[in-house]
Each structure stands twice: as C-alpha cells, then as structure tokens.
Amino acid sequence: MLRYSLEIMEKHNLIPYQIVIYMGKNELNMEDKLNYNLGEQNILDYRYRIIDVEEIEFTDITKTDYYDLYALLPLMDKERRKREGENYLKECVEAIQ
C-alpha cells in the first residue's frame, strides 16, 4: 500500500486516500497500518482503511450511482445473504441489469 501511494504521489503529484476492499472467505484479520520505530530519526507510521465487502449493505450501493460497484453486490450484505439465500441473488441480478 505504501509503495502504491508513493508511486501515485510521484507520478501524479496527488495524495491518495487508500482503501483496501477485503473479499475473503475467512473473517477479516488484516492490519490497517504499517509501522515501526527504530529510534527518533527512523519512524514509519502508515495507515489505510480496510473495508470488508460482506459488511457493506446492499442498499448502501444501490442508492448511489456507483454502478461499477454493482458487480460486488452478490458478495455484500452477509447477514441478508444468509437470511434470503437465492432471493438475495435474484435481487442482485435485477439491480445489475
């Protein structure tokens, strides 16, 4: 993440806001930071945001115009997916079409 950030800053002279979207089978257990301290003059404290795609609610995406995120709908809203099963997937297909 830090390397990507530095490349964007060098190439485009922009400061990126970085987000990791986690799409894993297992529960999220990633660190949202990289840090070390090797004395007063050698310190790194780098942080970024991690979003677990399963925690995003269906309506949080469908009420927006971010259509490029619609492809992730079948992976979102874990509790609703469990509860509604195939009906949830049908609603995802309808939203994507």
Short mmCIF file of the C-alpha atoms (twelve columns), coordinates in Angstrom:
data_MODEL
# 
_entry.id   MODEL 
# 
loop_
_atom_site.group_PDB 
_atom_site.id 
_atom_site.type_symbol 
_atom_site.label_atom_id 
_atom_site.label_alt_id 
_atom_site.label_comp_id 
_atom_site.label_asym_id 
_atom_site.label_seq_id 
_atom_site.Cartn_x 
_atom_site.Cartn_y 
_atom_site.Cartn_z 
_atom_site.pdbx_PDB_model_num 
ATOM 1  C CA . MET A 1  0.000   0.000   0.000   1 
ATOM 2  C CA . LEU A 2  2.769   2.413   0.883   1 
ATOM 3  C CA . ARG A 3  4.590   1.758   -2.379  1 
ATOM 4  C CA . TYR A 4  1.418   2.385   -4.406  1 
ATOM 5  C CA . SER A 5  0.850   5.600   -2.514  1 
ATOM 6  C CA . LEU A 6  4.388   6.812   -3.204  1 
ATOM 7  C CA . GLU A 7  4.112   5.966   -6.904  1 
ATOM 8  C CA . ILE A 8  0.863   7.934   -7.206  1 
ATOM 9  C CA . MET A 9  2.375   10.880  -5.372  1 
ATOM 10 C CA . GLU A 10 5.495   10.889  -7.558  1 
ATOM 11 C CA . LYS A 11 3.750   10.357  -10.890 1 
ATOM 12 C CA . HIS A 12 0.615   12.495  -10.436 1 
ATOM 13 C CA . ASN A 13 1.551   14.848  -7.594  1 
ATOM 14 C CA . LEU A 14 -1.576  13.724  -5.723  1 
ATOM 15 C CA . ILE A 15 -2.116  12.474  -2.195  1 
ATOM 16 C CA . PRO A 16 -4.203  9.294   -2.409  1 
ATOM 17 C CA . TYR A 17 -6.802  8.156   0.089   1 
ATOM 18 C CA . GLN A 18 -6.237  4.430   0.081   1 
ATOM 19 C CA . ILE A 19 -8.834  1.782   0.794   1 
ATOM 20 C CA . VAL A 20 -8.435  -1.982  0.804   1 
ATOM 21 C CA . ILE A 21 -11.612 -3.876  -0.054  1 
ATOM 22 C CA . TYR A 22 -11.372 -7.295  1.570   1 
ATOM 23 C CA . MET A 23 -13.161 -10.140 -0.217  1 
ATOM 24 C CA . GLY A 24 -12.166 -13.240 1.686   1 
ATOM 25 C CA . LYS A 25 -13.852 -16.405 2.836   1 
ATOM 26 C CA . ASN A 26 -12.393 -16.072 6.323   1 
ATOM 27 C CA . GLU A 27 -13.083 -13.302 8.779   1 
ATOM 28 C CA . LEU A 28 -11.069 -10.137 8.204   1 
ATOM 29 C CA . ASN A 29 -7.915  -10.095 10.327  1 
ATOM 30 C CA . MET A 30 -5.622  -7.786  8.350   1 
ATOM 31 C CA . GLU A 31 -3.765  -4.888  9.895   1 
ATOM 32 C CA . ASP A 32 -4.769  -1.422  8.706   1 
ATOM 33 C CA . LYS A 33 -1.328  0.015   9.247   1 
ATOM 34 C CA . LEU A 34 2.371   -0.428  8.787   1 
ATOM 35 C CA . ASN A 35 4.589   0.998   11.461  1 
ATOM 36 C CA . TYR A 36 7.971   0.642   13.024  1 
ATOM 37 C CA . ASN A 37 10.188  2.705   15.257  1 
ATOM 38 C CA . LEU A 38 13.946  2.314   15.134  1 
ATOM 39 C CA . GLY A 39 14.788  5.409   17.122  1 
ATOM 40 C CA . GLU A 40 13.931  9.094   16.982  1 
ATOM 41 C CA . GLN A 41 15.082  9.570   13.380  1 
ATOM 42 C CA . ASN A 42 13.743  6.355   11.873  1 
ATOM 43 C CA . ILE A 43 9.977   6.108   12.341  1 
ATOM 44 C CA . LEU A 44 7.259   4.947   9.967   1 
ATOM 45 C CA . ASP A 45 3.548   5.221   10.748  1 
ATOM 46 C CA . TYR A 46 1.391   4.489   7.691   1 
ATOM 47 C CA . ARG A 47 -2.334  3.775   7.865   1 
ATOM 48 C CA . TYR A 48 -5.100  2.998   5.411   1 
ATOM 49 C CA . ARG A 49 -8.732  1.968   5.532   1 
ATOM 50 C CA . ILE A 50 -9.899  -1.637  5.182   1 
ATOM 51 C CA . ILE A 51 -13.496 -2.413  4.249   1 
ATOM 52 C CA . ASP A 52 -14.889 -5.939  4.456   1 
ATOM 53 C CA . VAL A 53 -17.130 -6.241  1.396   1 
ATOM 54 C CA . GLU A 54 -19.505 -8.531  3.337   1 
ATOM 55 C CA . GLU A 55 -20.245 -5.707  5.779   1 
ATOM 56 C CA . ILE A 56 -21.452 -3.310  3.069   1 
ATOM 57 C CA . GLU A 57 -25.233 -3.302  2.856   1 
ATOM 58 C CA . PHE A 58 -26.985 -3.857  -0.461  1 
ATOM 59 C CA . THR A 59 -28.838 -0.537  -0.266  1 
ATOM 60 C CA . ASP A 60 -25.654 1.394   0.532   1 
ATOM 61 C CA . ILE A 61 -24.614 0.684   -3.056  1 
ATOM 62 C CA . THR A 62 -27.935 0.565   -4.922  1 
ATOM 63 C CA . LYS A 63 -28.999 4.003   -3.687  1 
ATOM 64 C CA . THR A 64 -25.895 5.504   -5.333  1 
ATOM 65 C CA . ASP A 65 -24.771 5.977   -8.917  1 
ATOM 66 C CA . TYR A 66 -21.587 3.932   -8.392  1 
ATOM 67 C CA . TYR A 67 -22.581 1.343   -10.970 1 
ATOM 68 C CA . ASP A 68 -19.061 -0.054  -11.182 1 
ATOM 69 C CA . LEU A 69 -19.566 -1.429  -7.641  1 
ATOM 70 C CA . TYR A 70 -22.766 -3.291  -8.550  1 
ATOM 71 C CA . ALA A 71 -20.723 -6.330  -9.641  1 
ATOM 72 C CA . LEU A 72 -19.795 -6.786  -5.966  1 
ATOM 73 C CA . LEU A 73 -23.422 -6.910  -4.782  1 
ATOM 74 C CA . PRO A 74 -23.561 -10.741 -4.599  1 
ATOM 75 C CA . LEU A 75 -20.656 -10.635 -2.118  1 
ATOM 76 C CA . MET A 76 -22.128 -7.880  0.061   1 
ATOM 77 C CA . ASP A 77 -24.581 -7.836  2.942   1 
ATOM 78 C CA . LYS A 78 -23.557 -11.138 4.536   1 
ATOM 79 C CA . GLU A 79 -26.408 -11.332 7.045   1 
ATOM 80 C CA . ARG A 80 -29.041 -10.633 4.403   1 
ATOM 81 C CA . ARG A 81 -27.426 -13.164 2.037   1 
ATOM 82 C CA . LYS A 82 -27.653 -15.825 4.739   1 
ATOM 83 C CA . ARG A 83 -31.247 -14.941 5.544   1 
ATOM 84 C CA . GLU A 84 -32.623 -14.628 1.991   1 
ATOM 85 C CA . GLY A 85 -30.398 -17.035 0.047   1 
ATOM 86 C CA . GLU A 86 -31.325 -17.312 -3.623  1 
ATOM 87 C CA . ASN A 87 -33.810 -14.426 -3.401  1 
ATOM 88 C CA . TYR A 88 -30.941 -12.123 -2.471  1 
ATOM 89 C CA . LEU A 89 -29.005 -13.225 -5.553  1 
ATOM 90 C CA . LYS A 90 -32.056 -12.639 -7.753  1 
ATOM 91 C CA . GLU A 91 -32.320 -9.095  -6.424  1 
ATOM 92 C CA . CYS A 92 -28.627 -8.576  -7.181  1 
ATOM 93 C CA . VAL A 93 -29.157 -9.719  -10.773 1 
ATOM 94 C CA . GLU A 94 -32.114 -7.342  -11.161 1 
ATOM 95 C CA . ALA A 95 -30.080 -4.429  -9.817  1 
ATOM 96 C CA . ILE A 96 -27.130 -5.201  -12.097 1 
ATOM 97 C CA . GLN A 97 -29.229 -5.469  -15.294 1 
# 
